[in-house]
C-alpha cells in the first residue's frame, strides 16, 4: 500500500472512529455541565450519582480511544471470544450511565430545572445510540467497522482530496526563504540542536543563553522570529515576552514559545501574553519546520503591509502639503470636513494687484530659461512676503501677482497689512538686481466687498470676484512704476500712520471717478 493510500485509510479510520466516539464524548461533556448545575442549584444529593455517571463515561471514552489509537486490540486467543468480551466491557459503562441517569430523573422528581432534565435526556439518548453501535465499535479492534462503513462515508469524506491538499500545501509552504531567527534557551545542547536544524533549513541564527542576553541581542539587530524558552534562571520566558510586547520596536517580531511544559495553562498564558505559537520539547522536526515557515510567512506579509502603510502615509503627507500650498488652511479644513461647495461673501476685504512694467519687451529679449528663473525668483519673494504679512496669495496671472487680505478669515487691519505687503514688494525688488536689469512693478489696492470660493475639479483654485477686484486691477494698470496706488476706500480703511500723496481722480470705465493716493 502506498503512502497516499495508507494516509487515506488512516483518515477514513479516524473519521469513522470519531463518529462513533462522538456520543461518548458528549456524555462526558454534559455530565460536567450537570455537575456545575447541581452545585449552582444546591442540589448536593445529585452529586454522587452524577460522579458515577462521570466515572462510567470516562471508562467508556477510554475504551473507545484505545480502539481508535489501536492501542488495544483483541487479546490473543480466540478472537470471537475476545470481541464478545469487548462488547461486554462497552455495555457495562453504558448500562451504568443509563441507570444512574434514569435514577436521577426518578428520584429528583418535580420541580427540576428544564436544563437539567434536558441535559439528562441528551445523555440518555447518546447512551442508547451507543448501545446500538456496540457491535460496530467492538469491530474497530479488527478493522471490520471501518470496512463496513467505508462505502457509506466515501461520499461524505474525500480522503484523496484531503491528502492532496495537505501534502501540496506542505510542499508549497516549505519555501527556501530563510529568516533571521533568535534562539533563546539556557541549555546549551538545546540551543545547538535548534541552531543546527534551523541553519540546515536555510535560516540565519543568533543564540542567547538567557532572557537578559536575548534583550541585548535584540538591541543590536533586527530579527524575523524569536524562539523563546520559558524556564530560564535569570528572566523567564514569560517575563521576556512581556518586555518584547511592551516595546514598540520589538512588538511586531513574532515569538514562538518553546518549553518542556505541556500544560494547557502554560500554553494559554503564553498566547494571552502575545506569543504567536507554542511548541513542546522534544520537537517534532516536521512540525517545527512547518510552524517556523508559517510564522515567517506571516511576518513577511506584515512587513509588506507596514511598508505599504508607510508609503501611503508618506504620499498622504505629500498630498496634504501640496493642498496646503495651494489653498488657505481654513479652506483645506472645510474640505476635509466634507464641504463640497465653498463660496462666501466678505464685506471688508483689500485686494492687491502687482504687475511688471514693460514685461513684453523684456520677455522678447530674455532667453526663456532666464525669464522663467527671474519670474520665479520674484514671485517666490512675494510668496514669502504674503506669509510675513499674513495675506493670502490668490494667484499669478502671467506677469501679474494677486493677493487679498480679510479672507477667508475677516481682519480689521486688512488694509494696513496689504499696503505693508505692497511696500515690502517694492523694497524687495529694489535690492534684487542692478537698476537696468531689475523688474519694476505697479501696484494697485482697493478695499470693499468680494465673493470668495473654490472652483474647478482639476487644478482647482481659491479665487475672489466682484467690483472690488476689478477696481484694484485698474488701479494697478493706471498706477505709477515702483509705487503703491490705493483708492479712497482703502485710505478710509487704514488704521496705521501712512504717508499718502493725493493723486488725481481716475475715471474708471463703468465705475466713474475714484480718488486715489500713492503710498510714500
PyMOL commands that set and color helices and strands:
alter all, ss='L'
color gray80, all
select helices_A, chain A and resi 3-41+44-68+79-108+114-132+134-142+144-154+159-173+188-200+211-220+237-246+248-251+264-272+285-326+329-336+359-365+368-388+414-430+467-477+488-493
alter helices_A, ss='H'
color red, helices_A
select strands_A, chain A and resi 180-184+204-208+225-229+254-259+277-280+343-356+392-397+400-405+441-455+461-465+483-487+500-502+506-508+512-514+516-519
alter strands_A, ss='S'
color yellow, strands_A
deselect
rebuild
show_as cartoon
